[in-house]
Amino acid sequence: SKVNLWVDKDKLEIVIFNLLSNAFKYTSDGKNIWVSMKDDGNAVLLQIQDEGVGIKREKQKVIFNRYENVVPDSIYAPLSSGIGLSVAKELVEMHHGSINVESEFGKGSLFTVRLLKGKKHYPSDTEYILSDWNEDTNLDFNSQNELQELNEAEKPLMLIVEDNYELRVFIKQIFQEAYRFVEANNGEVGLKKAFSDLPDMIITDIMMPVKSGLQMLQELRNDERTSHIPAIVLTAKTDMDSILTGIHTGADDYITKPFSVNYLQAKVENILARRKMLQAYYCKVGYEEGNENKEKDRSVQLSARDAAFLNKLAKIMEEQLGNPELNVDQLVSYFSLSRTNFFHKLKSLTGMAPIMYIKEIRMRKAAELIKENQYTMAEIAYMVGFSDPHYFSKSFKSYWGMTSTEYAKNQIGR
């Protein structure tokens, strides 16, 4: 950062690893290896020099070719797969840099990587992990957006589980206007934070230390507290088996690296749009009816665990609907969830807080009973859990925009 070098840290680490690995392979005990970085005006030079076996002049022209062994026809040849230097060259050239070697057979080699400073040499449509990085950059985006502090608490919470610090910052930059954030650098920490913070969206890498993203996601999907939380999996693996594994584990979507900013945003928006559709659908028709008609609209299907939750809730509401003492605490007592977990899960699946959900069910049931034209308004009030018919009338008008009597006349008129 001191020389404003714009490179992908992960890729630079791979380059250094491959060059050092090559140096260690061919340098015997008691010999030296030097690593240095120099500012060369408009570029930075990374140099790795060893006192190894060296490379013949004719071989120096082809050592960056894939599957080309550095020291053929020697006891060292089995140590090399002929891939490391090729990968290093590819990654350096991705950054519009260069890599070369100077070597004297029997005395050692000097590898030099030259990377341009700044970012003017990159195409205009390049998407950077960090923007205008410097040592004074404050990466606490919640404190940076002071003008939005009053609205911060109302933003949904996104959990980012990624062991690459720069990529976590990058994702936060993308969604900082719409989300609050909690972060984890491995699946184990991510699991704990998902249980404690109950995020509204999870973006996770797959390959991480301690616990992988898929292991974390599987545990979240098997737990009633978190099975409803939408999740996007990021990975460098592009084979179909890996993609299917991610989907079968419970990922709502699967994105391969590197990815476009617009693509990731579209995926998140699409998942949230489907979630809103699901909320509207089950609020309108009720889970029981929605389950029977799921073949008509596959876009609003739930996971088995979340379907069981709503199914159980619908049955409890049916049994307790006439109970005027029914409240949120009593509803929560039927589930193995804390009040906070229950609130978050119900809000995520239906878009409503528990108290509003109870009112919604009562008002819709009241409307159904009025349509049947078999009961008095007082009877209907008691049937849907109101001990005071007058209060029922006020609540009905507040919800439907007309009195229960007006509603009955409209239904008869149809």
Summary of the structure (lengths in Angstrom):
residues: 414
radius of gyration: 30.7
end to end distance: 72.8
largest distance: 103.3
contacts: 1189
relative contact order: 0.06
helix: 50%
strand: 14%
